[in-house]
Amino acid sequence: MDKDIRKHVLEIADHLFEENGYNKTSMEKIAQESDISRSTLFRMFKTKSEILFLSNNDLLKDTLDEFLGKDYTLKEMVQKVIEVLDSASYTDKVNYMNLITSGALI
């Protein structure tokens, strides 16, 4: 499948997840907003959680690229993740854990 179409769908899904929440965003809505058929969407992505995972991967990669540049080692990446986690507030950590336990990130 064309990388540009996949990227477009992930961007649309990110926007819908942010606007409506993961649970209130349907695959039908993602397809509709992406101007593709539902069957095309399901050929590209098996589940909505796969879309969320892939969009988060892009977000993580973009964030790492921003902080570390395009060429970074695994060690530098791990050090940056540890640094970010160490500096996260208690509230941010609790909110993250609530998202995980509610199934919103699964």
N, C-alpha and C positions, 0 to 999 in steps of 0.2 A: 504494500500500500504506500502511496505517496507520503513522504515525510512531512511535506507542507500541510497536507490535509490532517494528518495525525496531530501535528503541532497546533493547528487551528482548533481542532476538537478539544484538545487539552486546555487551550486558553479559554474557550467558551465554557467548558466544564468548571474550570477554576473560578470564573466569574459567577457562574450559577451557584456553585458551592458557597462562595463568599456571600452572595446576595440572599440565597434562600436556605442555606444549610445543606449539609450532605443528605440527610434523611428526606428532605422535601424536594430534592432534585431528582427527577426521574430520567431514565435512559431515553425515554420518548422526548422529553424536553431538551436534553442535550442534543439529540439528533435533529430535532426541529430547529433549534437555535443555530446549529452548525450547518444547516441547509443540506443535510444528507438524510438518506432513508434510515429507518431503524435497523433494517437488516444490514446495511452497510456499516453502521456503528457496531453491531454485534460481530461482524466479520473482523473489524479492527480491534475491538476490545471485548473480552468475554463477559466482564462484569463491571459494574459501577465502581467497585472497590479497586479494580485494576486501573481504572482511569484516575482515581484519587491517588493511588500509589505512584503511578507514572508521572502525574502532574507534580506530586511532592518531590519525586526524584529530580525533576527539572528545576524545581524551586531550590532544592538543596544544592544541586550543581551550580546554578546561577549564583547562589549566595556564596558558595565556596570560591567560585571564580572571582567574585567581587572582592572578597577578603584576601584571597591568596594569589590571585592572578590565574592565568590559564595553565601554567605549568607548576604543579605542586606535587610533593611526594605524599605517600600514604601517611608517613609520620607527621608531616606538617598538617595534614587534614585532621588526623586524630587529635593532635595538640590543640587545634582551633576548636574542635567540637567540645573537648574537655574544658577549655577556657570559657566557651559560651555557657556550658552547663553550670560551671562553677559560679558564673556571674548572674545566673537566672534568679529572679526573686522567688521567695516562697510561694507567693500567689501564682506566678507563672507555672511553677512546678505542680502545684495543686490543680490548676486548670488543665494542664496537660494530662495528668493522671486521670482526671474526671473524663476527659475526652476518650482516653484509651478504655476505661472501664465501661463507658456508655456504648462503646462499639462504633463511635463516630469515625474513628480512624481505621477501622477494619473493613 
